[in-house]
Amino acid sequence: MDKPIYRYYAERKWRGLPYRMIAQRIKQLNIVPDVLPKFDPITDVQLFFRRIKVVPGAILDSRITEVPPRLKVQVFDAGERLVSVVVMDSDVPNADKDTFERRCHYLAVNVPISPNQPSLPLGRVNKETQLAVPWLPAFSQKGAPYHRLSVFVLEQKRGETLDINKIRELYSGRDGFSLKSYRDKFGLTPVGFNIFRTIWDEGTAGVMERAGEPGADIEFKFKRVFSLKEEKAPRGWEAKRQKPKYRGLWKYSKRIHGISRGRRNK
């Protein structure tokens, strides 16, 4: 990728199906506006877990995510630049407030990438100068809907490095993470994106225990909400055959909407 013609054809190829798939996932999974008010990726970001390439939006077994993934970040303009890598969960349930919150699963800064160096193993970044928030496996509690784990690559300003100690102080708590606030606070530009999902599976309890995360014994249940509409009076064929002489036909109409249970049991 050291020649402009190579980068041109690489970007042209990426702008085909790979870009359209990522753009589709951003729209389908409501990344915009849930995470960012506006976003259009310009960098190819591929995601690998244990040498397995992840299709954007795929639901993964939680045990696979215990090992930090590897990214292939292919940029299409010349020169080396520093980026931040963020992995965040946008669907952390908060039962007390009856809402969903966000949690940071990984944060690294001052990571150099270039057209000739696309490989980025998240588990091999420098722990002293680059790793701000260590990797946390993906998990979802029982009964909760799927969780969206978004992988963002944000380009830093040219020639500037971020203060790793300040970022650790701000985001080491993980909970309540806001990508928009992080972007605005440090003047970053989102350039790349990928995503995978996770649900409760047979290995989630063990993953949470090994990661030191509580809540594996909690199960969320949907609260049934009954309709406030009044029951509709029978009409047409059903209303005409409510008389006792049609008692033999009532068994055929027991599942017809509009006939009350009390009238059927007469």
C-alpha positions as CSV (number, residue, x, y, z in Angstrom):
1,M,0.0,0.0,0.0
2,D,3.0,2.3,-0.4
3,K,1.8,3.5,-3.8
4,P,-1.3,5.7,-4.4
5,I,-2.6,3.4,-7.2
6,Y,-2.7,0.5,-4.7
7,R,-4.6,2.6,-2.2
8,Y,-7.0,3.8,-4.8
9,Y,-8.0,0.3,-5.9
10,A,-8.2,-0.9,-2.3
11,E,-10.6,1.9,-1.4
12,R,-12.6,1.3,-4.6
13,K,-13.0,-2.4,-3.6
14,W,-13.9,-1.6,0.0
15,R,-16.5,1.0,-1.2
16,G,-18.4,-2.0,-2.7
17,L,-20.0,-4.6,-0.5
18,P,-17.9,-4.1,2.7
19,Y,-18.8,-0.5,3.0
20,R,-22.5,-1.0,2.1
21,M,-22.7,-3.7,4.8
22,I,-21.2,-1.5,7.4
23,A,-23.5,1.4,6.4
24,Q,-26.5,-1.0,6.6
25,R,-25.5,-2.2,10.1
26,I,-25.1,1.4,11.3
27,K,-28.7,2.1,10.1
28,Q,-30.3,-1.2,11.1
29,L,-28.9,-1.3,14.6
30,N,-29.4,2.4,15.2
31,I,-25.8,3.2,15.9
32,V,-26.9,6.6,14.6
33,P,-28.3,8.3,16.6
34,D,-28.0,6.0,19.7
35,V,-24.2,6.4,19.9
36,L,-23.3,9.3,17.6
37,P,-25.6,11.8,16.0
38,K,-23.9,11.5,12.6
39,F,-21.2,9.1,11.3
40,D,-19.9,7.9,8.0
41,P,-16.9,5.6,8.0
42,I,-14.0,6.2,5.7
43,T,-11.6,3.5,6.9
44,D,-11.9,-0.3,6.5
45,V,-12.0,-2.0,10.0
46,Q,-12.2,-5.8,10.1
47,L,-12.6,-7.7,13.3
48,F,-11.1,-11.1,14.2
49,F,-11.6,-13.3,17.3
50,R,-9.2,-16.2,17.6
51,R,-8.4,-16.0,13.8
52,I,-12.1,-16.0,13.0
53,K,-13.3,-13.1,10.9
54,V,-16.5,-11.7,12.3
55,V,-19.3,-10.6,10.0
56,P,-20.5,-7.2,11.0
57,G,-23.4,-7.5,13.4
58,A,-22.9,-11.3,14.1
59,I,-24.0,-12.7,17.4
60,L,-21.0,-14.3,19.0
61,D,-20.6,-16.9,21.8
62,S,-19.5,-15.0,24.9
63,R,-16.6,-17.4,25.5
64,I,-15.0,-16.4,22.2
65,T,-14.8,-12.8,23.4
66,E,-12.7,-13.6,26.5
67,V,-9.5,-13.0,24.4
68,P,-9.1,-9.5,23.0
69,P,-9.7,-9.4,19.3
70,R,-7.4,-8.3,16.5
71,L,-8.3,-5.5,14.2
72,K,-7.3,-4.9,10.6
73,V,-7.5,-1.2,10.1
74,Q,-6.8,-0.2,6.5
75,V,-6.5,3.5,5.7
76,F,-6.4,4.8,2.2
77,D,-4.3,8.0,2.5
78,A,-0.6,8.1,2.9
79,G,1.3,8.7,6.2
80,E,1.2,7.4,9.7
81,R,-1.3,8.7,12.2
82,L,-2.3,8.0,15.8
83,V,-5.7,6.7,16.6
84,S,-7.9,5.8,19.6
85,V,-9.7,2.4,19.7
86,V,-13.0,2.2,21.6
87,V,-15.1,-0.9,22.2
88,M,-18.4,-0.1,24.0
89,D,-21.7,-1.8,24.9
90,S,-24.7,0.4,24.1
91,D,-27.3,-1.8,25.8
92,V,-26.5,-2.2,29.5
93,P,-29.9,-2.5,31.3
94,N,-30.6,-0.3,34.3
95,A,-33.6,-1.8,36.1
96,D,-33.9,1.0,38.6
97,K,-34.3,3.7,35.9
98,D,-36.0,1.4,33.4
99,T,-33.6,2.3,30.7
100,F,-30.4,1.3,29.0
101,E,-26.9,2.7,29.6
102,R,-23.5,2.4,28.1
103,R,-20.3,0.7,29.2
104,C,-16.7,0.9,28.0
105,H,-15.2,-2.5,27.3
106,Y,-11.9,-1.3,25.9
107,L,-10.0,1.9,25.4
108,A,-6.6,2.4,23.9
109,V,-5.0,5.7,22.7
110,N,-1.9,6.9,20.8
111,V,-1.9,3.7,18.6
112,P,0.0,4.2,15.4
113,I,-1.4,2.9,12.1
114,S,-0.5,3.4,8.5
115,P,-1.4,2.0,5.1
116,N,1.4,-0.5,5.3
117,Q,0.7,-1.5,9.0
118,P,-3.0,-2.4,9.2
119,S,-2.8,-5.2,11.8
120,L,-3.8,-4.0,15.3
121,P,-4.0,-6.7,18.0
122,L,-5.8,-5.1,20.9
123,G,-4.1,-7.4,23.4
124,R,-0.6,-6.2,22.4
125,V,-0.8,-2.5,22.9
126,N,1.6,-0.8,25.3
127,K,0.1,-1.1,28.8
128,E,2.1,1.9,30.0
129,T,1.5,4.5,27.3
130,Q,-1.5,3.2,25.2
131,L,-3.9,1.1,27.3
132,A,-6.4,3.2,29.2
133,V,-9.2,0.6,29.9
134,P,-8.3,-3.1,29.7
135,W,-10.4,-5.6,27.7
136,L,-13.7,-6.8,29.2
137,P,-15.4,-9.8,27.6
138,A,-18.9,-9.3,26.1
139,F,-21.8,-10.6,28.1
140,S,-25.6,-10.2,28.4
141,Q,-27.7,-11.1,31.4
142,K,-30.4,-13.7,31.1
143,G,-33.7,-12.3,29.7
144,A,-32.1,-9.1,28.3
145,P,-32.2,-8.4,24.6
146,Y,-29.0,-8.6,22.6
147,H,-26.2,-6.2,23.4
148,R,-24.5,-4.2,20.6
149,L,-20.7,-4.1,21.0
150,S,-19.4,-1.3,18.8
151,V,-15.8,-1.0,17.7
152,F,-14.8,2.6,16.8
153,V,-11.5,3.8,15.5
154,L,-11.0,7.6,16.1
155,E,-8.2,9.5,14.5
156,Q,-6.3,11.9,16.8
157,K,-5.1,15.4,15.7
158,R,-1.9,15.3,13.7
159,G,1.2,15.4,15.9
160,E,-0.7,15.3,19.2
161,T,-0.7,12.5,21.8
162,L,-3.3,12.1,24.5
163,D,-2.5,12.1,28.2
164,I,-3.0,8.5,29.2
165,N,-3.2,9.3,32.9
166,K,-6.0,11.8,32.4
167,I,-8.0,9.3,30.3
168,R,-7.6,6.5,32.8
169,E,-8.8,8.9,35.5
170,L,-11.9,9.8,33.5
171,Y,-12.9,6.4,32.1
172,S,-11.6,3.7,34.4
173,G,-15.1,3.3,35.9
174,R,-16.4,2.0,32.5
175,D,-20.1,2.6,33.3
176,G,-21.8,5.7,31.8
177,F,-19.3,6.0,28.9
178,S,-20.3,8.5,26.2
179,L,-18.4,8.3,22.9
180,K,-19.7,11.7,21.8
181,S,-18.4,13.3,25.0
182,Y,-15.0,11.5,24.5
183,R,-14.8,12.6,20.9
184,D,-15.6,16.3,21.7
185,K,-13.4,16.5,24.8
186,F,-10.2,15.4,22.9
187,G,-11.0,16.6,19.4
188,L,-11.1,13.2,17.8
189,T,-12.6,12.2,14.4
190,P,-14.4,8.8,14.0
191,V,-13.1,7.2,10.9
192,G,-13.7,3.4,11.2
193,F,-16.4,1.1,12.6
194,N,-17.3,-2.5,13.2
195,I,-19.8,-4.3,15.4
196,F,-20.8,-7.6,16.9
197,R,-23.6,-8.7,19.3
198,T,-23.9,-10.9,22.3
199,I,-26.7,-12.7,24.1
200,W,-27.1,-14.9,27.1
201,D,-25.7,-18.3,26.3
202,E,-24.5,-21.4,28.2
203,G,-21.1,-20.0,28.8
204,T,-22.0,-16.5,29.9
205,A,-22.2,-17.2,33.6
206,G,-18.6,-18.6,33.6
207,V,-17.4,-15.6,31.5
208,M,-18.9,-13.2,34.0
209,E,-17.4,-15.1,36.9
210,R,-13.9,-15.2,35.5
211,A,-14.2,-11.5,34.6
212,G,-15.3,-10.6,38.1
213,E,-18.6,-9.2,36.9
214,P,-21.7,-9.7,39.2
215,G,-25.2,-10.2,38.0
216,A,-25.0,-13.7,36.5
217,D,-27.9,-14.8,38.7
218,I,-30.2,-12.0,37.7
219,E,-32.9,-12.7,35.1
220,F,-34.9,-10.0,33.4
221,K,-38.5,-10.6,32.6
222,F,-40.8,-8.6,30.4
223,K,-43.7,-7.1,32.2
224,R,-47.0,-7.8,30.4
225,V,-49.0,-4.7,29.6
226,F,-52.7,-5.2,29.1
227,S,-54.6,-3.3,26.6
228,L,-56.8,-0.4,27.8
229,K,-59.2,-0.8,24.9
230,E,-62.7,-2.0,25.6
231,E,-63.7,-5.5,24.5
232,K,-65.3,-5.4,21.1
233,A,-68.8,-6.7,20.8
234,P,-69.3,-9.6,18.5
235,R,-70.6,-8.9,15.0
236,G,-71.4,-10.5,11.7
237,W,-71.2,-14.3,11.6
238,E,-70.2,-14.6,15.3
239,A,-73.0,-12.3,16.6
240,K,-75.7,-14.2,14.6
241,R,-74.6,-17.6,16.0
242,Q,-74.5,-16.6,19.7
243,K,-77.9,-18.1,20.2
244,P,-78.3,-21.4,22.0
245,K,-79.5,-23.2,18.9
246,Y,-76.0,-22.7,17.5
247,R,-74.3,-24.2,20.6
248,G,-72.7,-27.0,18.5
249,L,-70.8,-24.4,16.4
250,W,-69.3,-22.5,19.3
251,K,-66.3,-24.8,19.5
252,Y,-65.2,-23.6,16.0
253,S,-65.3,-20.0,17.0
254,K,-63.3,-20.2,20.3
255,R,-60.3,-18.5,18.8
256,I,-62.1,-15.9,16.8
257,H,-61.2,-12.4,18.0
258,G,-64.1,-10.5,19.5
259,I,-65.9,-13.4,21.2
260,S,-65.6,-13.2,25.0
261,R,-64.6,-16.2,27.0
262,G,-67.8,-16.0,29.2
263,R,-70.1,-16.3,26.2
264,R,-68.3,-19.3,24.9
265,N,-68.6,-21.2,28.1
266,K,-72.4,-20.7,28.4
